[in-house]
């Protein structure tokens, strides 16, 4: 029996784990108490890693689809078939006809992301279509447009935390644990902005907001802070550009106006603004996707930045601070060709010369089904399940079915893999080594660790780097993939860091100091060298240089006639710690903890529409309908129904659409849409 220290990669938080291995088999996982960041925290997914690794539904051998059934084949057969078909597609349609999808816990995983990007450039396709087009990158770009860099949330030292559309009990347990500890010690104020009165909302000031109206609330809070002269005037004067324009801009956005728009009383808006402004260290913790997936998503994120800026809550302990990345070798190859969507959404593609490798994934169906701007004919999906996680799942299914050739690289057969011609079994993170680097981005700590291999790969599953390397060799691209082992790869990646030996021999390393007050000597890497409250760059591209308010594409206000037919606001994406997006529902012990998806609704809303707690209901939009069990909950805002995402058996994205897009980044507007809810029994 051996006990190994490693980290979990079932979501982006990368918690430290202690893994017990007996006779080569993982038998137990626990939180790693000596880990300096996660300090022994572990969620249900981490506790049940043995059940995940040894799941009966693991994909352990290569398969090909033949006559609508799966046939087990050898790795040579699988890779040769992939190479033959990908070469054929390239010769017939050109290299741009291949799209590679990379999902969450893919883009955050160094090995998965780096080798997918390297292969796409070696193949000479620009079309890496990533979860980045619906998740998180919008916020990164909005902050870069404002600060020139991406500051993260230094919440451990905050004196006031605002959970804005964020429920850490369901998605970020370490944050929830920290908040409760700080509140118990009476060292912090808490503000929660959410249509649902979550368990966290019970602990602080709760602003119950109409879904999709967050910009109105933020503008009104800015109005209060500026009009009552609660700004950090010295910081604003010395380090920002455009404050006079902002002051005039927010004059119209009174708390009384915002109360009518959001449903939050004007008095509560004023109280929240004053608490936030008077704290010595305030920190907004934004929900992962909730504010992004709106047609005003980019400006939503800009507005949260402005609240931090005018109160001086930038680059000081407990606020938003910049954490440097650990220096690593870049496995990407040069690529001049732009991906689909780069011309329509130029800021998503490039900001001040910083080019993103990602295309606009929401344009994928159009490229496949209509050949616009050019045809895409083949797809490789790695660490992703777009048929469940992307809006308008039916359209994505049609697009994948229309491809000439499809490949899935995954430890499991998910809904997207069910359409693949070739299924390649990737091993789990426990069966290979990798770099746990995400703390600098996600947890605002300059800490990295080398994730240790715990057990040997099951069956014939293989590490992602090996799969891409062997495929490249068969396509005559082997010159770009010369590494022969994980050790060689990590030596190459870590050489620039200066911490290669320490990472190999220690639990982890703090590779830098936090960037407190660095602006005093370095300024900000924007064109003006200051924080850009008023963005000339946004104006040059034809966007509003100061954020305003835009109603959701569907709402009682913007589409009143539609609201008559679909009189309930749907919010989707509610999370539980048993699952990460569309993953882990095939693990019996986790499924036992959370057996089915539930549509949550206030009892008064249910009574209004003749619905009964516990019954099956049909949730209908113009796109289609979805059947789910109803759970009445007094914590929900009236007139709203909340539905979890990630369930293939009850996929909320069957009834969402990609037709309305955020204008700066192309993000779909599908977080607050109108629905009708009816009894599935026809009463």
C-alpha positions as CSV (number, residue, x, y, z in Angstrom):
1,X,0.0,0.0,0.0
2,X,1.2,3.5,-0.9
3,X,-0.2,7.0,-0.3
4,X,0.5,9.6,-2.9
5,X,0.0,13.4,-2.9
6,X,-1.5,14.7,-6.1
7,X,-4.4,16.9,-7.2
8,X,-7.9,16.4,-8.6
9,X,-8.7,17.6,-12.2
10,X,-12.5,16.9,-12.3
11,X,-13.0,20.6,-12.4
12,X,-10.9,23.7,-12.7
13,X,-10.3,24.2,-9.0
14,X,-7.6,21.4,-8.9
15,X,-7.9,20.6,-5.2
16,X,-5.0,18.7,-3.5
17,X,-5.7,15.0,-2.8
18,X,-4.2,12.2,-0.9
19,X,-4.5,9.0,-2.9
20,X,-4.2,5.5,-1.4
21,X,-3.1,2.8,-3.8
22,X,-3.1,-0.9,-2.9
23,X,-1.7,-3.5,-5.2
24,X,-1.7,-1.0,-8.0
25,X,-5.4,0.0,-7.5
26,X,-6.7,3.3,-6.3
27,X,-8.8,2.4,-3.2
28,X,-9.3,5.8,-1.4
29,X,-9.0,9.6,-1.9
30,X,-9.0,12.2,0.8
31,X,-8.4,16.0,1.0
32,X,-4.7,16.9,1.3
33,X,-4.4,18.8,4.5
34,X,-0.9,20.0,3.9
35,X,-1.8,21.6,0.6
36,X,-1.2,25.3,1.2
37,X,-4.2,26.5,-0.9
38,X,-7.0,23.9,-0.6
39,X,-6.0,22.9,3.0
40,X,-7.7,19.5,2.9
41,X,-10.9,20.6,1.2
42,X,-12.5,17.9,-1.0
43,X,-15.9,17.7,-2.7
44,X,-18.1,14.6,-3.4
45,X,-16.4,14.1,-6.8
46,X,-13.0,14.1,-5.2
47,X,-14.1,11.8,-2.4
48,X,-15.4,9.3,-5.0
49,X,-12.5,9.2,-7.5
50,X,-12.1,5.4,-7.2
51,X,-15.7,5.0,-8.4
52,X,-14.9,7.4,-11.2
53,X,-11.8,5.7,-12.4
54,X,-13.2,2.2,-12.2
55,X,-16.6,3.0,-13.5
56,X,-18.3,0.3,-15.7
57,X,-18.9,3.0,-18.3
58,X,-15.2,3.8,-18.8
59,X,-14.0,3.7,-22.4
60,X,-11.0,1.4,-22.2
61,X,-10.4,0.4,-25.9
62,X,-10.5,2.0,-29.3
63,X,-13.8,1.5,-31.2
64,X,-15.2,2.3,-34.6
65,X,-18.8,2.8,-35.5
66,X,-20.0,0.2,-38.0
67,X,-23.6,-0.4,-39.1
68,X,-24.9,1.8,-36.1
69,X,-23.0,-0.3,-33.6
70,X,-19.5,-0.1,-32.0
71,X,-16.8,-2.5,-33.0
72,X,-13.6,-2.9,-30.9
73,X,-10.4,-2.3,-32.9
74,X,-6.7,-2.0,-32.2
75,X,-4.9,1.3,-31.7
76,X,-3.2,0.9,-35.1
77,X,-6.5,0.4,-36.8
78,X,-8.0,3.4,-35.1
79,X,-5.2,5.8,-35.7
80,X,-4.7,4.6,-39.3
81,X,-8.4,5.2,-40.0
82,X,-8.3,8.7,-38.4
83,X,-5.2,9.6,-40.4
84,X,-6.6,8.3,-43.7
85,X,-9.9,10.2,-43.3
86,X,-8.3,13.4,-42.1
87,X,-5.9,13.4,-45.0
88,X,-8.8,12.7,-47.4
89,X,-10.8,15.6,-46.0
90,X,-7.8,17.9,-46.2
91,X,-7.1,17.0,-49.8
92,X,-10.7,17.4,-50.9
93,X,-11.8,20.5,-49.0
94,X,-8.7,22.1,-47.6
95,X,-7.2,22.2,-44.2
96,X,-9.7,24.7,-42.8
97,X,-12.4,22.0,-43.1
98,X,-11.3,20.4,-39.8
99,X,-12.6,21.7,-36.5
100,X,-11.2,20.6,-33.1
101,X,-13.5,21.0,-30.1
102,X,-11.8,21.4,-26.7
103,X,-14.0,21.5,-23.6
104,X,-13.8,22.5,-19.9
105,X,-11.2,20.6,-18.0
106,X,-9.5,20.5,-21.4
107,X,-8.6,24.1,-21.9
108,X,-7.5,24.3,-18.3
109,X,-5.5,21.1,-18.6
110,X,-2.0,22.0,-20.0
111,X,-1.5,18.7,-21.8
112,X,-4.9,18.5,-23.4
113,X,-5.0,22.2,-24.5
114,X,-1.4,22.4,-25.6
115,X,-1.4,19.3,-27.8
116,X,-4.8,20.0,-29.3
117,X,-3.5,23.5,-30.3
118,X,-0.3,22.1,-31.6
119,X,-2.0,19.5,-33.8
120,X,-4.5,22.0,-35.3
121,X,-1.7,24.2,-36.4
122,X,0.4,21.3,-37.7
123,X,-2.7,20.2,-39.7
124,X,-3.0,23.9,-40.7
125,X,-6.5,24.5,-39.6
126,X,-7.3,27.7,-37.6
127,X,-10.5,26.2,-36.2
128,X,-10.0,25.4,-32.6
129,X,-13.6,25.7,-31.3
130,X,-13.4,25.8,-27.6
131,X,-15.7,26.2,-24.6
132,X,-14.0,29.6,-24.4
133,X,-16.7,30.8,-26.7
134,X,-19.4,30.3,-24.1
135,X,-17.4,30.3,-20.9
136,X,-15.0,32.7,-19.0
137,X,-13.0,34.2,-21.9
138,X,-15.5,37.0,-22.2
139,X,-14.7,38.1,-18.7
140,X,-11.0,37.8,-19.3
141,X,-11.3,40.0,-22.4
142,X,-13.5,42.6,-20.6
143,X,-11.0,43.0,-17.9
144,X,-8.1,43.1,-20.3
145,X,-9.9,45.8,-22.2
146,X,-10.2,47.8,-19.0
147,X,-6.9,47.0,-17.1
148,X,-4.7,45.7,-19.9
149,X,-4.4,42.5,-17.9
150,X,-6.6,40.0,-16.0
151,X,-6.9,40.7,-12.3
152,X,-8.4,37.9,-10.2
153,X,-10.2,37.9,-6.9
154,X,-8.1,37.9,-3.7
155,X,-11.1,36.9,-1.6
156,X,-9.2,35.4,1.3
157,X,-8.2,38.9,2.5
158,X,-11.5,40.6,1.6
159,X,-13.5,42.6,4.1
160,X,-16.6,42.7,1.8
161,X,-17.4,40.0,-0.7
162,X,-20.1,40.3,-3.3
163,X,-21.4,37.0,-4.7
164,X,-22.8,38.3,-8.0
165,X,-24.8,35.6,-9.7
166,X,-22.5,33.1,-7.9
167,X,-23.5,30.2,-5.6
168,X,-20.2,28.7,-4.4
169,X,-22.1,26.0,-2.4
170,X,-22.8,24.4,-5.8
171,X,-19.7,25.2,-7.7
172,X,-16.8,26.3,-5.6
173,X,-16.8,24.7,-2.2
174,X,-13.5,26.2,-1.0
175,X,-14.9,29.7,-1.5
176,X,-18.0,28.8,0.4
177,X,-15.9,27.4,3.3
178,X,-13.8,30.5,3.4
179,X,-16.8,32.8,3.5
180,X,-18.4,31.0,6.3
181,X,-15.2,31.0,8.3
182,X,-14.8,34.8,7.8
183,X,-18.4,35.5,8.7
184,X,-18.1,33.4,11.9
185,X,-15.1,35.5,12.9
186,X,-17.1,38.6,12.1
187,X,-14.4,39.8,9.7
188,X,-16.5,40.4,6.6
189,X,-19.6,41.8,5.0
190,X,-21.5,39.7,2.5
191,X,-23.7,40.8,-0.4
192,X,-25.5,38.2,-2.5
193,X,-27.1,39.1,-5.9
194,X,-29.2,36.2,-7.1
195,X,-32.8,35.5,-8.2
196,X,-32.7,32.7,-5.6
197,X,-32.3,33.1,-1.9
198,X,-29.4,30.7,-1.6
199,X,-27.9,29.3,1.6
200,X,-25.2,32.0,1.2
201,X,-27.9,34.7,0.7
202,X,-29.2,33.8,4.2
203,X,-25.9,35.0,5.6
204,X,-25.8,38.5,4.2
205,X,-27.6,41.2,2.3
206,X,-29.6,39.6,-0.4
207,X,-30.6,41.5,-3.6
208,X,-33.2,39.3,-5.4
209,X,-32.8,40.5,-9.0
210,X,-34.9,39.8,-12.1
211,X,-32.7,37.6,-14.3
212,X,-30.7,39.4,-17.0
213,X,-30.9,42.9,-15.4
214,X,-27.6,42.9,-13.6
215,X,-26.2,45.8,-15.6
216,X,-29.0,48.1,-14.4
217,X,-28.1,47.2,-10.8
218,X,-24.4,47.8,-11.4
219,X,-25.1,51.2,-13.0
220,X,-27.3,52.3,-10.1
221,X,-24.7,51.3,-7.6
222,X,-22.1,53.4,-9.5
223,X,-24.6,56.2,-9.5
224,X,-24.9,56.1,-5.7
225,X,-21.1,55.7,-5.1
226,X,-20.2,58.6,-7.5
227,X,-23.1,61.0,-6.5
228,X,-22.4,60.5,-2.8
229,X,-18.7,61.0,-3.3
230,X,-17.8,57.6,-2.0
231,X,-15.1,57.1,-4.6
232,X,-11.4,56.7,-4.0
233,X,-10.7,60.0,-5.6
234,X,-6.9,59.8,-5.4
235,X,-6.8,56.4,-7.1
236,X,-9.3,57.5,-9.8
237,X,-7.4,60.8,-10.5
238,X,-4.0,59.2,-10.8
239,X,-4.6,55.9,-12.4
240,X,-7.7,56.0,-14.5
241,X,-8.9,57.5,-17.8
242,X,-12.5,58.5,-18.5
243,X,-13.9,59.1,-15.0
244,X,-15.6,62.4,-15.9
245,X,-17.4,60.7,-18.8
246,X,-18.5,57.9,-16.4
247,X,-19.8,60.4,-13.9
248,X,-22.0,62.1,-16.5
249,X,-23.0,58.7,-18.0
250,X,-24.4,57.2,-14.7
251,X,-26.3,60.3,-13.7
252,X,-29.4,58.9,-15.5
253,X,-29.2,55.5,-13.8
254,X,-30.8,56.2,-10.4
255,X,-31.6,53.6,-7.8
256,X,-35.3,54.3,-8.4
257,X,-34.9,53.6,-12.1
258,X,-33.0,50.4,-11.4
259,X,-35.7,49.3,-8.9
260,X,-38.3,49.3,-11.6
261,X,-36.0,47.4,-14.0
262,X,-34.5,44.8,-11.6
263,X,-37.2,44.3,-8.9
264,X,-34.6,45.2,-6.2
265,X,-35.8,48.0,-3.9
266,X,-34.0,51.3,-4.3
267,X,-33.2,51.4,-0.6
268,X,-31.4,48.0,-0.8
269,X,-29.5,49.2,-3.9
270,X,-28.2,52.2,-1.9
271,X,-27.3,50.1,1.1
272,X,-25.4,47.6,-1.0
273,X,-23.5,50.4,-2.8
274,X,-22.5,52.0,0.5
275,X,-21.4,48.8,2.1
276,X,-19.3,48.0,-0.9
277,X,-17.7,51.5,-1.1
278,X,-16.9,52.0,2.5
279,X,-15.1,48.7,3.0
280,X,-11.3,48.8,3.0
281,X,-11.1,45.7,0.7
282,X,-14.1,44.8,-1.4
283,X,-14.1,41.9,-3.9
284,X,-16.8,41.0,-6.4
285,X,-16.9,37.3,-7.0
286,X,-18.7,36.9,-10.4
287,X,-20.5,33.7,-11.4
288,X,-18.7,31.5,-13.9
289,X,-21.1,32.0,-16.8
290,X,-24.2,33.6,-15.4
291,X,-23.5,37.2,-16.5
292,X,-21.6,36.3,-19.6
293,X,-24.2,34.4,-21.5
294,X,-26.3,37.5,-22.3
295,X,-26.4,39.9,-25.2
296,X,-25.0,42.5,-22.8
297,X,-22.4,40.0,-21.3
298,X,-19.2,42.0,-22.2
299,X,-20.5,45.2,-20.7
300,X,-21.8,43.3,-17.6
301,X,-18.2,42.3,-16.9
302,X,-16.9,45.8,-17.6
303,X,-19.4,47.2,-15.1
304,X,-18.2,45.0,-12.3
305,X,-14.7,46.2,-13.1
306,X,-15.9,49.8,-12.9
307,X,-17.3,49.2,-9.4
308,X,-13.9,47.8,-8.3
309,X,-12.1,50.8,-9.9
310,X,-14.0,53.8,-8.6
311,X,-13.8,52.5,-5.1
312,X,-10.0,51.9,-5.4
313,X,-10.4,48.1,-4.9
314,X,-7.6,47.2,-7.4
315,X,-4.2,45.6,-6.7
316,X,-4.4,45.8,-2.9
317,X,-5.0,42.9,-0.5
318,X,-8.5,41.5,-0.5
319,X,-9.6,43.1,-3.8
320,X,-8.8,42.3,-7.5
321,X,-5.1,41.7,-7.9
322,X,-3.0,40.4,-10.8
323,X,-1.3,37.1,-10.4
324,X,1.5,36.3,-12.8
325,X,1.4,33.0,-14.7
326,X,4.2,30.5,-14.2
327,X,6.5,30.7,-17.2
328,X,6.3,27.7,-19.5
329,X,7.3,26.8,-23.0
330,X,4.7,27.5,-25.6
331,X,3.8,24.3,-27.6
332,X,1.7,26.3,-30.1
333,X,2.8,26.6,-33.7
334,X,2.5,29.8,-35.7
335,X,-0.9,30.2,-37.5
336,X,-1.7,33.1,-39.8
337,X,-5.1,31.9,-40.9
338,X,-8.0,33.3,-38.8
339,X,-10.6,30.9,-37.4
340,X,-14.3,31.2,-38.2
341,X,-15.8,34.3,-36.6
342,X,-12.6,36.3,-36.3
343,X,-13.8,39.0,-38.7
344,X,-17.3,39.2,-37.2
345,X,-16.0,39.4,-33.6
346,X,-12.5,40.9,-33.9
347,X,-12.0,41.7,-30.2
348,X,-12.6,38.0,-29.3
349,X,-9.9,37.2,-31.8
350,X,-7.3,39.9,-30.9
351,X,-6.9,42.7,-28.4
352,X,-3.9,45.1,-28.9
353,X,-2.0,42.4,-30.9
354,X,-2.7,39.6,-28.4
355,X,-4.2,36.9,-30.6
356,X,-6.5,34.2,-29.3
357,X,-6.3,30.7,-30.9
358,X,-10.1,30.2,-30.5
359,X,-12.8,30.5,-33.1
360,X,-16.5,31.3,-32.6
361,X,-17.9,27.9,-31.8
362,X,-21.5,29.1,-32.1
363,X,-20.8,29.5,-35.9
364,X,-19.9,25.9,-36.3
365,X,-23.4,24.6,-37.3
366,X,-23.6,27.3,-40.0
367,X,-20.2,26.3,-41.4
368,X,-21.2,22.6,-41.5
369,X,-24.8,22.9,-42.7
370,X,-24.6,26.0,-44.9
371,X,-20.9,26.0,-45.9
372,X,-20.5,29.6,-44.6
373,X,-18.0,31.1,-44.5
374,X,-16.6,27.9,-45.8
375,X,-17.5,24.2,-45.3
376,X,-16.3,22.3,-42.2
377,X,-16.3,18.6,-42.9
378,X,-14.5,16.8,-40.1
379,X,-14.4,17.2,-36.3
380,X,-12.3,16.0,-33.4
381,X,-13.8,16.4,-30.0
382,X,-11.5,16.2,-26.9
383,X,-12.6,16.7,-23.3
384,X,-15.9,18.1,-24.5
385,X,-19.5,17.3,-25.0
386,X,-21.0,20.1,-27.1
387,X,-24.2,18.2,-27.9
388,X,-25.2,18.8,-24.2
389,X,-23.3,21.9,-23.2
390,X,-23.9,24.2,-26.2
391,X,-27.2,26.0,-26.8
392,X,-29.6,24.6,-29.4
393,X,-28.4,21.1,-29.0
394,X,-30.6,19.8,-31.8
395,X,-28.8,22.1,-34.2
396,X,-25.4,20.9,-33.1
397,X,-26.5,17.3,-33.4
398,X,-27.6,17.9,-37.0
399,X,-24.2,19.6,-37.7
400,X,-22.2,16.7,-36.2
401,X,-24.3,14.1,-38.1
402,X,-23.6,16.0,-41.3
403,X,-19.8,15.8,-41.0
404,X,-17.9,13.4,-43.2
405,X,-15.8,12.2,-40.3
406,X,-15.9,12.5,-36.5
407,X,-13.4,11.5,-33.7
408,X,-13.9,11.5,-29.9
409,X,-11.0,11.5,-27.4
410,X,-12.4,10.9,-24.0
411,X,-12.4,8.5,-21.0
412,X,-16.1,8.0,-21.4
413,X,-18.7,7.7,-24.2
414,X,-20.7,10.9,-23.8
415,X,-23.6,12.2,-26.0
416,X,-21.3,13.7,-28.6
417,X,-19.1,10.6,-28.7
418,X,-22.2,8.6,-29.5
419,X,-22.0,10.1,-33.0
420,X,-18.3,9.5,-33.5
421,X,-16.9,7.3,-36.2
422,X,-13.8,6.6,-34.1
423,X,-13.7,6.6,-30.3
424,X,-10.2,6.9,-28.8
425,X,-9.9,6.1,-25.0
426,X,-8.1,8.8,-23.1
427,X,-7.0,7.9,-19.7
428,X,-8.1,9.9,-16.7
429,X,-5.8,12.5,-14.9
430,X,-5.0,9.9,-12.3
431,X,-3.4,7.7,-14.9
432,X,-0.9,10.3,-16.1
433,X,1.1,13.2,-14.9
434,X,0.2,16.9,-15.6
435,X,0.7,20.4,-14.2
436,X,-1.7,21.7,-11.7
437,X,-1.3,25.4,-12.6
438,X,-4.7,26.9,-12.3
439,X,-4.4,28.5,-8.9
440,X,-3.0,31.7,-10.3
441,X,-6.1,32.2,-12.4
442,X,-8.9,30.6,-10.5
443,X,-7.9,31.0,-6.8
444,X,-5.7,34.0,-7.1
445,X,-2.6,32.3,-5.6
446,X,0.8,32.2,-7.4
447,X,1.1,28.5,-6.7
448,X,1.7,25.5,-9.1
449,X,2.2,21.8,-8.6
450,X,3.1,18.8,-10.7
451,X,0.2,16.5,-10.6
452,X,1.6,13.0,-10.0
453,X,0.6,9.9,-11.8
454,X,-1.3,7.7,-9.3
455,X,-2.0,4.4,-11.2
456,X,-1.2,2.9,-14.5
457,X,-3.8,3.5,-17.4
458,X,-6.7,1.1,-17.3
459,X,-7.2,-1.2,-20.3
460,X,-5.7,0.3,-23.4
461,X,-6.5,4.0,-22.5
462,X,-3.7,6.4,-23.3
463,X,-2.6,9.9,-22.3
464,X,-3.8,12.7,-24.6
465,X,-0.2,13.7,-25.6
466,X,0.4,10.1,-26.9
467,X,-2.8,10.1,-28.9
468,X,-2.1,13.3,-30.7
469,X,1.6,12.4,-31.2
470,X,0.8,9.0,-32.7
471,X,-1.9,10.5,-35.0
472,X,0.4,13.2,-36.2
473,X,3.1,10.6,-37.1
474,X,0.6,8.7,-39.3
475,X,-0.2,11.9,-41.1
476,X,3.4,12.9,-41.8
477,X,3.5,15.5,-39.1
478,X,5.7,13.7,-36.7
479,X,8.4,16.4,-36.9
480,X,6.2,18.6,-34.7
481,X,5.8,15.9,-32.0
482,X,9.2,14.6,-31.1
483,X,8.6,13.9,-27.4
484,X,8.7,10.3,-26.3
485,X,7.6,10.4,-22.7
486,X,5.8,12.5,-20.1
487,X,9.1,13.3,-18.5
488,X,10.4,14.8,-21.7
489,X,7.3,16.9,-22.2
490,X,7.4,18.3,-18.6
491,X,11.1,19.0,-18.9
492,X,10.4,21.0,-22.0
493,X,7.4,22.8,-20.6
494,X,8.9,23.7,-17.3
495,X,12.4,24.7,-18.4
496,X,11.5,28.5,-18.7
497,X,9.8,28.5,-15.2
498,X,13.0,28.2,-13.2
499,X,11.2,25.8,-10.9
500,X,11.5,22.5,-12.8
501,X,13.4,20.6,-10.2
502,X,11.3,22.0,-7.3
503,X,8.1,21.0,-9.0
504,X,9.4,17.5,-9.6
505,X,10.5,17.0,-6.0
506,X,8.2,19.1,-3.9
507,X,4.4,19.2,-3.3
508,X,4.3,22.5,-5.2
509,X,5.9,25.9,-5.3
510,X,4.9,29.5,-4.9
511,X,6.5,30.8,-8.0
512,X,5.9,34.6,-7.6
513,X,4.5,37.2,-5.2
514,X,1.0,38.7,-5.6
515,X,1.0,41.8,-7.6
516,X,-0.1,44.2,-4.8
517,X,0.2,47.9,-5.8
518,X,2.3,47.1,-8.9
519,X,0.6,49.8,-10.8
520,X,2.4,52.4,-8.8
521,X,5.6,51.6,-10.6
522,X,4.5,49.7,-13.7
523,X,1.2,51.4,-14.6
524,X,-1.3,49.4,-16.7
525,X,-0.5,47.7,-20.1
526,X,-3.3,49.6,-21.9
527,X,-2.7,52.2,-24.7
528,X,-3.1,55.0,-22.2
529,X,-1.0,53.2,-19.5
530,X,-4.0,53.8,-17.2
531,X,-7.2,51.9,-16.4
532,X,-9.5,52.6,-19.2
533,X,-12.9,53.4,-17.8
534,X,-13.8,55.0,-21.1
535,X,-12.5,52.7,-23.8
536,X,-11.4,54.3,-27.1
537,X,-10.7,50.8,-28.4
538,X,-14.3,49.8,-27.9
539,X,-15.4,53.0,-29.7
540,X,-13.1,52.3,-32.6
541,X,-14.7,48.9,-33.1
542,X,-18.2,50.5,-33.0
543,X,-19.1,49.4,-29.5
544,X,-20.2,51.6,-26.6
545,X,-17.1,53.0,-24.8
546,X,-19.0,53.1,-21.5
547,X,-21.3,50.3,-20.5
548,X,-25.0,50.8,-20.6
549,X,-28.1,48.7,-19.9
550,X,-29.5,46.3,-22.5
551,X,-32.6,44.2,-21.8
552,X,-32.3,40.5,-22.4
553,X,-33.2,39.4,-25.9
554,X,-36.4,37.8,-24.4
555,X,-38.1,39.4,-21.5
556,X,-41.4,40.9,-20.3
557,X,-40.0,44.3,-21.4
558,X,-38.2,43.6,-24.7
559,X,-40.7,41.0,-26.0
560,X,-44.1,41.6,-24.3
561,X,-46.1,39.7,-26.9
562,X,-43.9,36.7,-26.5
563,X,-44.2,37.0,-22.7
564,X,-48.0,36.6,-23.0
565,X,-47.4,33.1,-24.5
566,X,-44.3,32.3,-22.5
567,X,-44.9,34.0,-19.1
568,X,-42.1,32.6,-17.0
569,X,-38.4,33.5,-17.0
570,X,-36.1,30.5,-17.3
571,X,-32.6,30.6,-15.8
572,X,-30.3,27.6,-16.5
573,X,-27.0,26.4,-15.3
574,X,-27.7,25.7,-11.6
575,X,-24.9,23.5,-10.3
576,X,-24.4,20.8,-7.7
577,X,-21.1,19.5,-6.4
578,X,-21.7,16.0,-7.5
579,X,-21.3,16.9,-11.1
580,X,-19.1,19.1,-13.3
581,X,-21.1,20.3,-16.4
582,X,-22.2,17.1,-18.2
583,X,-19.8,14.8,-16.4
584,X,-20.0,12.2,-13.6
585,X,-23.7,11.3,-14.0
586,X,-22.7,7.8,-15.0
587,X,-21.0,7.3,-11.5
588,X,-23.6,5.4,-9.4
589,X,-22.5,6.8,-6.0
590,X,-22.7,10.4,-7.3
591,X,-26.0,9.7,-9.1
592,X,-27.3,8.4,-5.8
593,X,-26.6,11.7,-4.1
594,X,-28.3,13.7,-6.9
595,X,-30.5,11.3,-8.9
596,X,-32.4,13.5,-11.2
597,X,-32.7,17.1,-12.5
598,X,-35.3,19.3,-10.8
599,X,-37.0,22.5,-12.1
600,X,-37.2,24.9,-9.1
601,X,-40.1,27.3,-8.8
602,X,-41.7,29.4,-6.1
603,X,-44.9,27.8,-4.7
604,X,-46.9,31.0,-5.7
605,X,-45.7,30.7,-9.3
606,X,-46.6,27.0,-9.3
607,X,-50.1,27.7,-7.9
608,X,-50.6,30.4,-10.5
609,X,-50.1,27.9,-13.3
610,X,-51.8,25.0,-11.6
611,X,-48.7,23.0,-11.0
612,X,-48.0,20.6,-8.1
613,X,-44.7,20.0,-6.3
614,X,-43.1,16.7,-7.4
615,X,-45.1,16.3,-10.7
616,X,-43.4,16.1,-14.1
617,X,-43.8,19.3,-16.1
618,X,-43.1,20.3,-19.7
619,X,-41.0,23.4,-20.0
620,X,-41.6,24.9,-23.5
621,X,-40.0,27.6,-25.6
622,X,-40.3,28.5,-29.3
623,X,-37.5,26.0,-29.9
624,X,-39.1,22.9,-28.2
625,X,-40.0,21.3,-24.9
626,X,-38.3,19.6,-22.0
627,X,-39.7,17.3,-19.4
628,X,-38.5,17.5,-15.8
629,X,-39.8,17.0,-12.3
630,X,-40.9,20.2,-10.5
631,X,-39.7,21.2,-7.1
632,X,-41.3,24.1,-5.4
633,X,-39.0,26.3,-3.3
634,X,-39.8,29.5,-1.5
635,X,-36.2,30.6,-2.0
636,X,-36.9,31.2,-5.8
637,X,-38.0,34.5,-7.1
638,X,-41.6,34.5,-8.3
639,X,-42.1,34.3,-12.0
640,X,-38.9,32.4,-12.5
641,X,-38.0,28.7,-13.1
642,X,-34.4,27.5,-12.5
643,X,-33.2,24.4,-14.4
644,X,-29.8,22.7,-14.0
645,X,-27.6,22.1,-17.0
646,X,-25.5,19.1,-18.1
647,X,-28.2,16.4,-18.0
648,X,-28.2,14.5,-21.3
649,X,-31.5,12.9,-20.3
650,X,-33.1,16.2,-19.7
651,X,-31.0,18.7,-21.6
652,X,-32.0,22.3,-21.1
653,X,-30.1,23.2,-24.3
654,X,-32.7,21.4,-26.3
655,X,-34.9,24.5,-25.8
656,X,-32.3,27.3,-26.0
657,X,-31.0,29.1,-29.1
658,X,-27.8,30.6,-30.5
659,X,-29.6,33.1,-32.7
660,X,-29.1,36.0,-30.3
661,X,-25.4,36.8,-29.6
662,X,-23.4,39.1,-27.5
663,X,-22.0,41.6,-30.0
664,X,-18.4,41.8,-28.8
665,X,-17.6,38.1,-28.3
666,X,-20.4,36.2,-30.0
667,X,-21.4,34.6,-26.7
668,X,-25.0,33.2,-27.0
669,X,-27.8,34.9,-25.0
670,X,-29.4,31.9,-23.3
671,X,-29.2,32.5,-19.6
672,X,-32.6,34.3,-19.3
673,X,-35.2,33.3,-21.8
674,X,-39.0,33.0,-21.7
675,X,-40.8,29.7,-21.2
676,X,-44.2,28.2,-20.6
677,X,-44.4,25.5,-17.9
678,X,-47.3,23.0,-18.0
679,X,-48.2,19.8,-16.3
680,X,-46.8,16.8,-18.3
681,X,-50.0,14.9,-17.4
682,X,-52.2,17.3,-19.3
683,X,-54.4,18.4,-16.4
